[in-house]
Amino acid sequence: MTNILAHLFTPQVSNNYKAKTLHLSSLSVFMLIIMISQILFTFLGRKIPGVLGITSTITAEELVSLTNQERQTKGLNLLIINSDLSQAAQAKAADMVAHNYWAHTSPDGLTPWTFFKNVRYRYLYAGENLARDFYDSNSVVSAWMNSSTHRDNILSSRYREIGIAVVQDIFQGQETTLVVQLFGTQVGNLLPEPTNEISQSAEAVLAEIKSTPLINPFNLTKSISISLTIILLFVIVVDSIIITKKKIIRLSGKGLAHLIFLGILLILLLGIQPGLVL
């Protein structure tokens, strides 16, 4: 066993004085492992819903509170929860699940404003933000705030009311949580210099989350990638120390370049978070 470990992780005669894990064939195997694991986790997530997925702690109450916190920092009025807007948001989420689409406008041509009208919410101003693929409420609001169109909705002084739906269901073959955030000001609630314009600037912040799964595929793949990168970094450092100490001359080197590359890759992997902005 000792000889095998030495062959894999330290320069020896058996590996031509270059740790076997640093050979091109070994690096190719590492990349293949990452690719196969990602494909496998995605396949299992679709075939066995609930086993693989992203655990979500998102709640409508937290989203409203966090949205109002962002508005409060800008000196804006706090939004009031409107039951009709919440009902419209619920209907929009259900429609996306039923017709399997991920957009503001449905394949049948239903716009967000259709759902406002269906609950008889007579708006002077209206807006919509969507989300899927986040772990918690803070991540959702942070993603919205990092998108200019979504931030404009959250920080618009025109809005007076809000409605949010957080719906868990099977979406695109997986157990999913969709978040629909609707903003509005009713015709009767006049603002200074009112107009008949409707705010339709929001695009979609979309993220997929799952209901209490056993395994998180994103974190699992990320952990595998980080572990392999750390192993390679460790092997390169050990390899460099041994080569220098024993004064072994090797035609192929570039240890420092590989070290820098893997270091940057590790930083990027550590910073990767789930969630997609469209």
Residue pairs with C-beta under 8 A, 6 or more apart in sequence:
3 14
6 12
7 14
7 15
7 20
8 19
8 20
8 21
9 19
9 20
9 21
9 234
9 235
9 238
10 19
10 238
10 239
10 242
11 17
11 18
11 19
11 239
11 242
11 243
11 248
11 250
15 23
17 243
17 248
17 250
18 239
18 250
18 252
19 235
19 238
19 239
20 26
21 27
21 231
21 232
21 235
22 232
22 235
22 236
22 239
22 258
27 232
30 228
30 232
33 224
33 228
34 221
34 224
34 225
34 228
37 220
37 221
37 224
38 217
38 221
41 52
41 215
41 217
41 220
41 221
42 217
44 51
44 52
44 217
45 51
45 52
45 53
45 174
45 210
45 217
46 173
46 174
49 170
49 173
49 174
49 175
49 210
50 175
50 210
50 211
50 212
50 213
50 214
51 213
51 214
51 215
52 210
52 213
52 214
52 215
52 216
52 217
53 174
53 175
53 209
53 210
53 211
53 213
53 215
53 216
53 217
54 133
54 135
54 208
54 209
54 210
54 213
54 216
54 217
54 218
54 274
55 135
55 209
55 210
55 212
55 213
55 216
56 134
56 135
56 136
56 177
56 209
56 210
56 211
57 135
57 136
57 137
58 134
58 135
58 136
58 137
58 140
58 166
58 177
58 179
58 209
59 137
59 166
60 86
60 164
60 165
60 166
62 136
62 137
62 138
63 137
63 140
63 141
63 164
63 166
63 179
63 181
64 79
64 81
64 162
64 164
66 137
66 138
66 141
67 79
67 141
67 154
67 162
67 181
68 78
68 79
70 141
70 145
70 154
70 155
71 77
71 78
71 79
71 154
71 155
72 78
74 155
76 155
76 157
77 157
77 160
79 159
79 160
79 161
79 162
79 183
80 160
80 161
80 162
81 161
81 162
81 163
81 164
82 121
82 161
82 162
82 163
82 184
83 163
84 119
84 120
84 121
84 163
85 116
85 119
85 121
85 161
85 162
85 163
85 182
85 183
85 184
86 163
86 164
86 165
86 182
87 119
87 163
88 115
88 116
88 118
88 119
88 121
88 163
88 182
89 115
89 163
89 164
89 165
89 180
89 181
89 182
90 165
90 167
90 180
91 115
91 118
91 119
92 112
92 115
92 128
92 165
92 180
92 182
93 165
93 167
93 178
93 179
93 180
94 167
94 169
95 106
95 110
95 115
96 102
96 106
96 171
96 178
97 167
97 169
97 170
97 171
97 176
97 178
99 106
99 107
99 108
100 171
100 172
101 107
102 130
102 132
102 172
102 204
102 206
103 204
104 111
104 112
104 128
104 130
104 202
104 203
104 204
105 111
105 112
112 126
112 128
112 182
112 200
113 123
113 126
113 198
113 200
115 182
116 123
116 126
116 182
116 184
121 184
121 186
122 186
122 187
122 188
123 184
123 185
123 186
123 187
123 198
124 158
124 185
124 186
124 187
124 189
124 190
124 191
124 194
124 195
124 196
125 156
125 158
125 159
125 183
125 184
125 185
125 191
125 197
125 198
125 199
126 182
126 183
126 184
126 185
126 198
126 199
126 200
127 153
127 156
127 159
127 182
127 183
127 184
127 199
127 200
127 201
127 202
128 153
128 180
128 181
128 182
128 183
128 202
129 144
129 150
129 153
129 154
129 180
129 181
129 183
129 202
129 204
129 205
130 178
130 179
130 180
130 181
130 202
130 204
130 205
130 206
131 140
131 143
131 144
131 178
131 179
131 181
131 205
131 206
131 207
132 171
132 176
132 177
132 178
132 179
132 206
132 207
132 208
132 209
132 276
133 206
133 207
133 208
133 209
133 274
133 275
133 276
134 140
134 143
134 179
134 207
134 209
134 274
134 275
135 209
135 274
139 273
139 274
139 275
140 179
140 205
140 207
140 275
141 154
143 150
143 205
143 207
143 275
143 277
144 150
144 151
144 153
144 154
144 181
144 205
145 151
145 154
146 277
147 203
147 205
147 277
149 201
149 202
149 203
150 202
150 203
150 205
152 199
152 201
152 202
153 159
153 181
153 183
153 199
153 201
153 202
156 183
156 199
157 191
158 185
158 191
158 199
159 183
159 184
159 185
160 184
160 185
160 186
160 189
160 191
161 183
161 184
161 185
161 186
161 189
162 181
162 182
162 183
162 184
163 181
163 182
163 184
164 179
164 180
164 181
164 182
165 178
165 179
165 180
166 177
166 178
166 179
167 177
167 178
167 180
168 175
168 176
168 177
168 211
169 175
169 176
169 178
170 176
171 178
171 208
172 208
174 208
174 210
175 210
175 211
175 213
176 208
176 209
176 210
177 208
177 209
177 210
177 211
179 207
183 199
185 191
203 278
204 278
205 275
205 276
205 277
205 278
206 276
206 277
206 278
207 274
207 275
207 276
218 274
222 269
222 272
225 269
226 266
226 269
226 270
229 262
229 265
229 266
229 269
230 266
232 258
232 262
233 259
233 262
233 263
233 266
236 255
236 258
236 259
236 262
237 259
239 255
240 255
240 256
240 259
242 248
243 250
243 255
